[in-house]
Amino acid sequence: MKLTRTKADLYTFPEGFRELLDGADIYDSSSSESARVYYIDRDGGYFLKQAEKGTLAHEAKMHAYFCALGLASKMLAYTSEEKDWMLTVKTEGEDCIAQRYLDDPLRLCETVAAAARFLHAQPVNTEIPGTLEVWKQTAAEGYRTGRFHPRGHSEISAPDECYRILQEGMHMLREDTLIHGDLCLPNIILKDWKLTGFVDFDHAGIGDRHFDLYWFIWSLRYNLHTDSYREYFLDAYGREHVSEDVLRVIAAGESFG
């Protein structure tokens, strides 16, 4: 997690958060252009996320749901006025791009595989929204507008080929498992190699387990600059639950994300 010390004008924040911010060291830990995330260094730490009105509603719901499962920190507040604001307690530990975890990739694969199996074994709650329809719409819109960034399969290099693979394989995707939806290394928090929780739940919901497998493999490659640990991770997760064909379809679809 990257933290940049920042000066914050208290009056730019909703009144209900100002007492917490007053006198605290505040850092910017944003990782995307669509949201601003502040780390408040007080009482063990808090994260305050700001985004456009209505855009944090799903994430707030899923954060609270994962918290109830013991897989996320406590959410203290969600408000939607001119902007959306979400306040959460810092999850104890470090994310998986901490050097101590990257230095032992085999143990990291085993640890995350166990965490993913535990997550995917949770009962499916019908009140939790599905993820596939939004994903399909995003891919279709990306193809239509020419948004194309090949990921995961170097041999798929043309948008028409990617979209054909996506269309022909869409029927293989299932909506039957609780998933994080963006299971990248920075979103997995460990303390002394034990899972303490996940963060960033804007893609979480009921979907296909292969989305989590795909994104962990992608993130492992991105951070370690090698694909050498892909097979080890899938073996640790359990090959009987893995379809290479489904991973290929997801890689094709994510090229338009």
N, C-alpha and C positions, 0 to 999 in steps of 0.2 A: 504494500500500500504506500503510495507516494503522498507525502504531506508537505504542503507549502504554507508557511506562516503567512497570515493575512490580517489586515485590519478591517474590522467590520463596524459599520455604523448601526448601532442598535435599533435606530428608528426605521431601518429598512426591513426589519423583521417584525412579524406579528407580535403584538403586545404580550401574548402568553408565553413567548420564548425569551423575552428580554432579560428576565431575572436570572435565568440559567446562563445566558451569554455574558452578562455583566461581570467584568473582571476576569473572565476566563481567557486562556490562550486558545485562539481559534485558528484552524488550519483549513486550507482548501484541499480536498481529496477527490475532486471531480475527475471522472474518467471518460465523460462523453459531453458532447455539445448540447444535448437535450436536457440536462439537469445539472444543478450545482449542488455539491455535497460538502458540508462543513463538518469538520471534526472538532468537537468541543472538549478540550483537555481539562476535565474536572470530574471528580468522584468516580474515577475508573473509565470515564470517557463516554461520549454520546455522539451520534451522527444525526445531523439535521439536513434533510434533502429537500430541495426546492425545484419545482418544475411547473410547466404550464398547467392551468386549471383543468382538473379532471384526469390528468395523465398518470397520477400516482394512485388512483383509486384501486386498481387491480393489484398493484404491488403491495399496497397497505393490507388488503384483504389476505393475500397469500402469505405475507410476512406474519400476520397474526395466526394464520392457520399452521404454518411451520413452527411457530413458537409453541403452540398448543401441543405439538408432537415432540417438543424438546429439541427441535432442529434449527432454532433461530433465537436470537436475543429478544428481550421484551420490547414491544412497541408501546411507546408512551403517549403518542398523539398523532392524529392525522387530521388536517384541516384543509378545506377547499374553499378559498375565498377568491381574491383576484389571482392568486397563485395557489398551487398545492404545496403543502409542507408536511413532512413526515419525520417524526423524532423517534429514534430508537437507541437503546442502550448498546454500547460497543460489545461485540461478541468477544469473549475472553480467548486470547491466543493470537496466532499470526496466520495470515493467509499463506497459501501453498507456494507462492513465489518467494517466500523467505529462503535465503540461501541454504539454510540447514536442511530444508526439505528437498530442494533441487539437487543438493549434493548426494542424495541417496534415492535415485529415481526408482529403483526396484521396490524399496519399502514404500515410497510414495504411491506407486501403482497399486500395491497391495492394500494400503490404507484407504485410498479413494475407492477402490473396487468394493471393499467391504461396506463403506459408507453408502455407495450407490445401491448396492444390493439391499441394504436396510431401508433406504428411502423407497425403493421400488416395490418393497414388500408391504408397504403401508396400505390399509384398506382404501378403496376408492370411494370417495364421498361425492354423491351426486350433486351436492350444492357447489362443488368446485367446477369452474368453467373448463371446457375443453380448449385445446390449443391448436388443433389442426386447421380449422377453417381460417383463422387469422393468418396462419403460416402460409397456407395455399394462396390466399389473396395477396399477401406480400410478394410471394414468388411470381405470381401472374403479373402483378403491377410492375415488378422489376424487369421482367422479360419485355413487357409492352413498352416500357420507357427506356430500355437500353441500359439499365443498371446491372452490370455484370462483373463479378469478381470471383473467378474460379477458386474453389477451395477443396482441399482434401484429396482430389484425384487429378494428378498432373496430366493424365491422358485426356481429360475432358477439358478442352480448351476453347470450344466454340459455343456460343449461347444457344443456337438451334439444337445442337446435340445435347446440351444440358437439359434443355426444356423437354426434348423428346424423352430422355431418360426419366425425368420427373413425371411427365404425363403417363407414361407406360407403367411406372412403378407405384403410382399414387395409391392403388388399391391395396398395397402391402402394408401401408402405415396403419397403426392401431391407436385407438384412444381409450386405453384401458389401464393406465399406470400413472401414479402421482410422480411428476417429474419436476426437476428444478428448471430445466429449459435452457440454462446457460451455465453448464457445469464446468466453467473454466477455473484454472488454478486460483486466481484472485478471489473467487467467490466461495472458496472452501476454506474454513477456518479450523486450524488444529492447535492444540496445546500439548506439547510433548508427545506428538504423534497420535493424539486422541482427538477425534472429531468433537468440536464444541458447537458447530452450527454452520449454516450457510448464510450468505448475504445476497442481495439483489435478486428480487423475485418477480421482476416484471414479465418474465416469460414462463413462470411456473403455472402449473395446472395439471389437468388430466391429458395425457398424450402418449406418445410412443417412447419407450425407454431408450431407444436408439438415439434420440436427440441428446440425451445426457452423455451417452457413450461417445457420440460423434464430437461433441464440444470438448470433452476432456482430452480425447486423442488430439484434436486440433490444438488445444492449449499446451499440451505436453510438447508437441512438435515445435510450436512457436517459441516456447520458453527455453527448451533444451537444444533447439536447432538440429534436431535429429528425429527420425521416425523409428528409431531402434527399439523403443519400448512399447510400441503399439500392440504387438502380439502378446507381450507379457501381461499387459493390462487386461486385454480381452480374455486371456486364459484365467487370470485372477478373478475376473468378474464372473466367468462361467460361460464357456462356449455354447452350451446348450440353450442359452438365452440370446445368442447373437446371430444376426443374419447379415452377412456381408452385402447382400443385395439391397437390404433396407438402408444400410449405411451409405451405399452408393447413391440411392435415391435422395437421401437427406443432403449429401454433399452437393448433388446437382441443384436441389432447391435452394440451399443456402448461398449458392453463387449469385442468386438474384436478390439477396437480402440487403 
